[in-house]
Amino acid sequence: MKATLHAGRLLARRYRLVDQIGAGGMSVIWRARDEVLDRVVAVKVLAPSLAADARFRDMVREEARSAAQLVHPHVTAVHDYGETVAPDGSITSFVVMELLSGEELEHRLTEGPLPWPQAVETGAQVAEALAAAHRLGIVHRDITPSNVMMTRVGAKVLDFGIATRVGAPDEDEDGGTFGTPAYVAPERLDGAPAQPATDVYSLGVLLFETLTGQPPYPADTWEELSAALAGDAAPTLDGVPGLPAPVAEICLRCLARDPRRRPTAHQVAAVLRDQLLPADPQAATMPAATVPLPAVPAPARPAAEPAAPAPAGAPPRPRALPLVAAGLVVVTGAAVLVPALMRDDTAPPRVSPTAGPVVVPSTVPPGAGTPATTPGPTRRPPETGTPTPPVGSDPVEAAQRVDGLIEAGLAAGQIRTDVGVDLRNLLRNATAATGDGAQTAAVDRLRGKIADRRREGSISPGYARQLDAAAAELAAVRT
């Protein structure tokens, strides 16, 4: 391999090899420069002895195709697949991926288990990546700490080298089993067809190891795994200090011997996310919109109604808006001003060429759950009758709250990108609607869409609850 691959070599007249950054039994990873798009990428090159075999080239190509379908914040992006033929007839087969900067979870675990909130956050991110793969009918089959990279924007699932389609035979042509023994589901030892439940088992092993420092059934060979699984001792998480009971329960359900008793990856992500949210999502004020609103001028006080002087020593009296003027703010102020708040997500962002992968900085620090928030004033829901707007709320503030939640959810990977665009369009319609009936119907459509997207898994349950509460507040202040 060293004779054919060297720094400076150009693959496919586009990718200039810079230096070798990793190696495995089947491939070598190079840092390279994409000379067409002027960016640094990772190039995974199949070993020449394997590249000569069409079966292995097909495997690498299928890996690239599977991973390229997964546009997800916690899956390593695949940019390209290529093959080059040297003058001597040797074939170089390679996959081009985003170049990640971070630490493998496997290396991080050599220091011991993670604090449970960080372990739960990592598990939730991997579960969300697997849920996205399973929706496309892809089974990863090799979820291990060595295939999870800890980056500044969260966990990234790597290496779809042995991924396959749901229902495909789960063994190679010689009858062996792919994967790393300690993370392989029991049914895979019998060659059962690939199913999402096998990934969920591996996810449970990964979560267990991040919480305790070791897998539930340590094994380096298939024989050791069979012996460990045959034992009577069931794994337990009782020794993890402060671990919420729902986390322990969902982890052990992932490790169920019967794949039918395991939860889905989406269900695992939802349970883990719920443990990272504040107890009362409505008690926090979400980040404000990134585009400042123009100031709303205070309406002039009618000359016929001068304000009565306050008694000596009394605190200043809050100024109340006249009913008619307040109505104008509700009907016209939001319709005119809130569109200025909402950015047009239909236009693609402009991205300048960069020396590395384009990474959007996350508003959520690694190991945290939802973005840190500052508690706001307590808002008591009305007991009966028409909802009463919270003190100090107005349509613009309520719309900012909804938009801020969407922004935070996108940044945290808890709202799918296309769903964020959809929700913002519905929010724009709701703020521009005039007339009580039209306003109510527009907000109802927004809340219905939030519920639909939660059910399909493209909004996490925690963010869905907060968005629905914020939309209800918007309806209250507009009525």
C-alpha positions in Angstrom: 0.0 0.0 0.0 2.9 2.4 0.8 4.2 2.0 -2.8 1.0 3.2 -4.4 -0.2 5.7 -1.8 1.9 8.6 -0.7 1.5 12.2 0.3 1.0 14.4 -2.7 -0.8 11.8 -4.8 -3.9 13.0 -6.6 -7.0 10.7 -6.7 -9.6 11.1 -9.4 -7.8 14.4 -10.4 -9.4 16.0 -7.4 -8.3 14.7 -4.0 -4.7 15.5 -3.0 -3.4 13.2 -0.2 -1.8 15.1 2.6 -1.0 12.7 5.4 -2.2 9.4 6.9 -4.3 9.8 10.0 -5.6 6.3 10.6 -5.4 2.7 9.5 -7.4 -0.5 10.0 -7.5 -4.1 8.7 -9.3 -3.1 5.5 -8.4 0.5 4.8 -6.3 3.5 5.5 -7.6 7.0 6.3 -5.9 10.0 4.7 -6.3 13.7 5.3 -6.7 15.2 1.8 -7.6 18.4 0.1 -10.5 18.6 -2.3 -8.9 20.8 -4.9 -12.3 21.5 -6.6 -14.1 22.8 -3.5 -10.9 23.9 -1.7 -11.6 22.1 1.6 -9.9 19.5 3.7 -11.6 16.1 3.8 -11.0 12.5 5.0 -10.4 9.9 2.3 -10.9 6.2 3.3 -8.9 4.1 0.9 -9.5 0.3 0.6 -6.4 -1.9 0.9 -5.1 -2.8 -2.6 -5.4 -6.5 -2.0 -9.1 -6.0 -1.2 -9.7 -3.4 -3.9 -8.7 -6.1 -6.5 -11.8 -8.1 -5.4 -15.0 -6.7 -6.9 -17.0 -8.0 -3.8 -15.0 -5.7 -1.5 -15.3 -2.8 -3.8 -19.0 -3.3 -3.9 -19.1 -3.4 -0.1 -17.3 0.0 0.1 -19.5 1.5 -2.5 -22.6 0.3 -0.6 -21.2 1.8 2.6 -20.9 5.2 0.8 -24.4 5.0 -0.6 -25.9 4.0 2.8 -24.1 6.8 4.7 -24.7 9.4 2.0 -28.5 9.0 2.4 -28.2 9.9 6.1 -28.1 13.7 6.3 -28.1 13.9 10.1 -26.2 16.0 12.6 -24.9 12.9 14.4 -23.8 10.9 11.3 -20.5 11.5 9.6 -21.3 13.1 6.2 -20.1 11.2 3.1 -19.3 13.4 0.1 -18.1 11.0 -2.7 -17.0 7.6 -3.8 -14.4 6.9 -6.5 -12.2 4.3 -8.2 -8.9 5.0 -10.0 -6.8 2.5 -12.1 -3.0 2.8 -12.1 -0.9 2.1 -15.2 0.0 -1.3 -13.7 -3.8 -2.1 -13.5 -4.1 -1.9 -9.8 -7.4 -0.3 -8.5 -7.7 2.2 -5.8 -11.2 2.3 -4.3 -12.0 5.2 -1.8 -14.7 7.0 0.0 -14.5 10.8 0.7 -16.0 11.9 4.1 -16.1 15.0 6.3 -12.9 15.4 8.3 -13.8 15.3 12.0 -12.0 16.9 14.9 -12.5 15.2 18.2 -11.8 12.1 20.3 -13.1 8.6 19.8 -15.5 7.5 22.5 -13.4 4.4 22.9 -10.3 6.5 23.9 -12.4 8.7 26.2 -13.7 5.6 28.1 -10.1 4.6 28.9 -10.3 7.3 31.6 -13.4 5.7 33.1 -17.2 6.0 32.7 -18.8 9.3 31.8 -20.9 11.3 34.2 -24.4 10.1 33.7 -25.7 13.3 32.1 -22.9 13.2 29.5 -23.5 9.4 28.9 -27.2 10.0 28.5 -26.6 12.9 26.0 -24.2 10.8 24.0 -26.6 7.9 24.0 -29.5 10.1 22.9 -27.5 11.4 20.0 -26.4 8.0 18.8 -30.0 6.8 19.2 -31.2 9.7 17.0 -28.7 8.8 14.4 -29.8 5.1 14.4 -33.5 6.2 14.3 -32.7 8.2 11.1 -30.9 5.2 9.6 -33.7 2.8 10.5 -36.3 5.1 8.8 -34.3 4.6 5.6 -34.2 0.8 6.1 -30.4 0.8 7.0 -29.0 -1.3 9.8 -25.5 -0.2 11.0 -24.5 -3.5 12.6 -21.3 -2.2 14.3 -22.2 0.4 17.0 -19.2 0.4 19.3 -17.3 3.2 21.1 -14.6 3.0 18.4 -17.3 4.0 15.8 -18.5 7.1 17.8 -16.5 10.3 17.6 -16.9 12.9 20.3 -16.8 16.3 18.5 -17.5 19.9 19.6 -20.9 19.6 18.0 -21.8 16.3 19.6 -21.4 12.6 18.9 -20.9 11.4 15.4 -21.6 7.8 14.2 -18.8 6.5 12.0 -18.1 3.6 9.7 -21.1 2.2 7.8 -18.7 -0.4 6.4 -20.8 -3.4 7.3 -24.2 -1.7 7.2 -26.9 -3.5 5.3 -30.6 -3.3 4.5 -33.3 -4.4 6.9 -34.0 -8.1 6.2 -30.7 -8.9 4.6 -28.8 -12.0 5.7 -26.7 -11.1 8.8 -23.6 -13.1 7.9 -20.9 -13.2 5.3 -20.5 -15.7 2.5 -18.5 -18.0 4.8 -21.2 -18.1 7.4 -19.3 -15.9 9.9 -20.7 -12.9 11.8 -19.6 -9.4 11.2 -19.0 -7.0 14.1 -17.3 -6.7 17.5 -18.3 -9.6 19.8 -19.2 -7.7 23.0 -21.6 -5.4 21.1 -23.3 -8.1 18.9 -26.9 -9.0 19.6 -27.5 -12.7 20.6 -29.8 -13.4 17.6 -27.0 -12.4 15.2 -25.0 -15.4 16.3 -27.8 -17.5 14.7 -27.6 -15.6 11.5 -31.0 -14.0 11.8 -31.8 -11.4 9.2 -30.6 -7.8 10.0 -33.2 -5.8 11.9 -33.2 -2.4 13.7 -33.5 -4.3 17.0 -29.9 -5.6 16.5 -28.7 -2.0 16.4 -30.7 -1.2 19.5 -29.0 -4.0 21.4 -25.6 -2.5 20.5 -26.9 0.9 21.6 -27.8 -0.6 24.9 -24.3 -2.0 25.3 -22.8 1.3 24.4 -25.0 3.2 26.9 -24.2 0.6 29.6 -20.5 1.0 29.0 -20.5 4.8 29.1 -22.3 4.6 32.4 -20.2 1.9 34.0 -16.9 1.8 32.2 -17.4 -1.7 30.7 -19.9 -3.6 28.5 -22.5 -5.8 30.2 -21.0 -9.0 28.7 -17.2 -8.4 28.1 -16.0 -10.7 25.3 -13.2 -10.6 22.7 -14.2 -13.7 20.8 -17.5 -15.3 19.7 -16.9 -18.2 22.1 -16.5 -15.8 25.0 -19.6 -14.0 24.0 -21.6 -17.2 23.9 -20.3 -18.2 27.3 -21.1 -14.8 28.8 -24.6 -14.8 27.4 -25.2 -18.3 28.8 -24.5 -17.1 32.3 -27.3 -16.4 34.8 -26.1 -13.0 36.0 -28.2 -10.2 34.6 -26.5 -6.8 34.1 -27.5 -4.0 36.5 -26.9 -0.3 36.7 -27.6 0.0 40.5 -24.1 1.3 41.1 -24.3 4.4 39.0 -24.7 7.3 41.4 -27.7 9.6 40.7 -28.8 7.8 37.5 -32.6 8.3 36.9 -34.6 5.1 37.0 -36.0 5.6 33.4 -32.5 5.6 32.0 -31.6 2.4 33.7 -34.9 0.8 32.6 -34.6 1.8 28.9 -30.9 0.7 28.8 -31.7 -2.8 30.2 -34.7 -3.1 27.9 -32.3 -2.5 25.0 -30.3 -5.6 26.2 -33.4 -7.9 26.2 -32.5 -11.3 24.7 -35.8 -11.3 22.7 -35.5 -8.6 20.1 -39.3 -8.1 20.1 -39.0 -6.8 23.7 -36.5 -4.1 22.8 -37.6 -0.5 22.3 -37.0 1.3 19.0 -34.1 3.7 18.6 -36.6 6.6 18.5 -38.1 5.5 21.8 -34.7 5.3 23.4 -33.8 8.8 22.2 -37.1 10.1 23.5 -36.7 8.6 27.0 -33.1 9.8 27.3 -33.9 13.3 26.1 -36.7 13.6 28.6 -34.2 13.0 31.4 -32.1 15.9 30.2 -34.9 18.5 30.1 -36.0 20.8 32.9 -38.8 19.4 35.1 -41.0 22.3 33.9 -40.2 23.3 30.3 -42.5 26.3 30.5 -40.6 27.7 33.5 -37.6 28.7 31.3 -37.3 31.5 28.8 -35.9 30.3 25.6 -33.2 32.2 23.6 -34.4 35.3 21.8 -34.5 35.4 18.1 -31.3 36.2 16.4 -32.8 39.1 14.4 -33.7 42.1 16.6 -37.2 43.5 16.3 -37.8 47.2 15.5 -39.1 49.0 18.5 -42.8 49.4 18.8 -43.6 53.1 19.5 -45.8 53.7 22.5 -49.2 55.1 21.5 -49.9 58.7 22.6 -52.2 59.1 25.6 -55.5 60.8 24.6 -55.6 64.4 25.7 -59.0 64.0 27.2 -57.8 61.4 29.7 -54.8 62.8 31.6 -53.1 60.5 34.0 -54.0 61.1 37.6 -50.9 62.0 39.7 -49.6 59.3 42.0 -49.7 59.8 45.7 -46.5 61.0 47.3 -44.1 58.2 48.0 -46.0 55.7 46.0 -44.1 53.6 43.4 -44.5 54.5 39.7 -47.7 53.3 38.3 -47.4 51.0 35.1 -48.7 52.7 32.0 -51.6 50.9 30.4 -52.2 50.9 26.7 -55.7 52.2 25.7 -57.9 49.3 24.5 -58.1 50.6 20.9 -54.4 51.1 20.6 -53.6 47.7 22.1 -55.9 46.2 19.5 -54.0 47.8 16.8 -50.7 46.4 18.2 -52.2 42.9 18.3 -53.7 43.0 14.8 -51.3 45.1 12.8 -48.1 45.3 14.9 -47.5 41.6 14.8 -48.4 41.3 11.1 -45.9 44.0 10.2 -43.1 43.5 12.7 -42.9 39.7 13.2 -42.1 39.0 9.5 -39.0 41.1 10.1 -38.1 38.6 12.9 -38.5 35.5 10.8 -35.7 34.9 8.4 -36.5 33.4 5.0 -35.4 29.8 5.2 -36.3 29.0 1.7 -33.1 30.6 0.4 -29.9 28.5 0.8 -27.3 29.9 3.1 -24.1 31.3 1.6 -21.1 29.2 2.5 -17.6 30.4 1.8 -14.9 27.9 0.9 -13.2 26.7 4.0 -10.1 24.7 4.8 -12.1 22.1 6.7 -15.6 20.7 7.0 -18.3 23.2 7.3 -19.5 22.9 10.9 -22.2 25.1 12.4 -21.3 25.9 16.0 -23.8 24.4 18.3 -25.5 26.4 20.9 -25.4 23.3 23.2 -22.1 22.5 24.8 -21.0 18.8 24.6 -22.6 16.7 27.3 -25.5 19.1 27.9 -29.1 18.5 27.1 -31.3 21.3 25.8 -29.7 24.8 25.8 -29.2 26.5 29.1 -31.9 28.9 29.9 -32.6 31.7 32.3 -35.7 31.3 34.5 -38.3 33.9 33.7 -41.3 35.1 35.7 -43.7 32.4 36.9 -46.8 32.2 34.6 -49.9 30.8 36.1 -52.3 29.2 33.6 -55.9 30.3 33.8 -58.2 28.1 35.7 -61.3 28.6 33.7 -62.6 30.7 30.8 -60.6 32.4 28.1 -56.8 32.1 28.4 -55.2 35.1 30.0 -51.9 36.3 28.4 -48.9 36.2 30.7 -48.0 39.5 32.4 -45.9 41.7 30.0 -46.5 39.4 27.0 -47.3 40.8 23.6 -47.6 39.1 20.1 -44.1 40.0 19.1 -42.6 38.5 22.3 -44.7 35.4 22.0 -43.6 34.9 18.4 -40.0 35.4 19.4 -40.4 32.7 22.0 -41.6 30.2 19.4 -38.9 31.2 16.9 -36.3 30.9 19.6 -37.4 27.4 20.4 -37.2 26.4 16.8 -33.7 27.9 16.5 -32.5 26.1 19.7 -34.0 22.8 18.6 -32.3 23.0 15.2 -29.0 23.8 16.8 -29.3 20.9 19.2 -30.3 18.5 16.5 -33.7 17.9 18.1 -35.6 19.4 15.2 -35.0 18.2 11.7 -33.9 20.9 9.3 -36.8 20.6 6.9 -39.2 20.5 9.8 -37.8 23.8 11.1 -38.5 25.5 7.8 -42.0 24.1 7.8 -42.7 25.3 11.4 -41.3 28.8 10.6 -43.6 29.1 7.6 -46.6 28.2 9.8 -45.5 30.7 12.4 -45.2 33.4 9.8 -48.7 32.6 8.7 -50.0 32.7 12.2 -48.4 36.1 13.0 -49.7 37.6 9.7 -53.2 36.4 10.1 -55.9 39.0 10.8 -59.2 38.3 12.5 -59.8 36.1 15.5 -61.0 33.1 13.5 -58.1 33.2 11.1 -55.6 33.7 13.9 -56.9 30.8 15.9 -57.0 28.5 12.9 -53.4 29.4 11.9 -52.1 28.7 15.4 -54.1 25.5 15.5 -52.4 24.4 12.3 -49.0 25.1 13.8 -49.8 23.1 17.0 -51.2 20.3 14.9 -48.0 20.2 12.8 -45.9 20.1 16.0 -47.9 17.1 17.2 -47.6 15.3 13.9 -43.9 15.8 13.7 -43.4 14.6 17.3 -45.2 11.4 16.4 -43.1 10.7 13.4 -39.9 11.4 15.4 -38.6 14.5 13.6 -39.1 16.7 16.8 -37.9 15.4 20.1 -40.7 15.0 22.7 -39.2 17.7 25.0 -39.0 20.3 22.3 -42.4 19.4 21.0 -43.9 20.1 24.5 -42.1 23.4 24.8 -43.1 24.5 21.2 -46.8 23.6 21.9 -46.8 25.6 25.1 -45.3 28.6 23.3 -47.8 28.3 20.5 -50.6 28.2 23.1 -49.2 31.4 24.6 -49.1 33.0 21.1 -52.8 32.1 20.7 -53.6 33.6 24.1 -52.0 36.9 23.6 -53.6 37.3 20.1 -57.2 36.7 21.3 
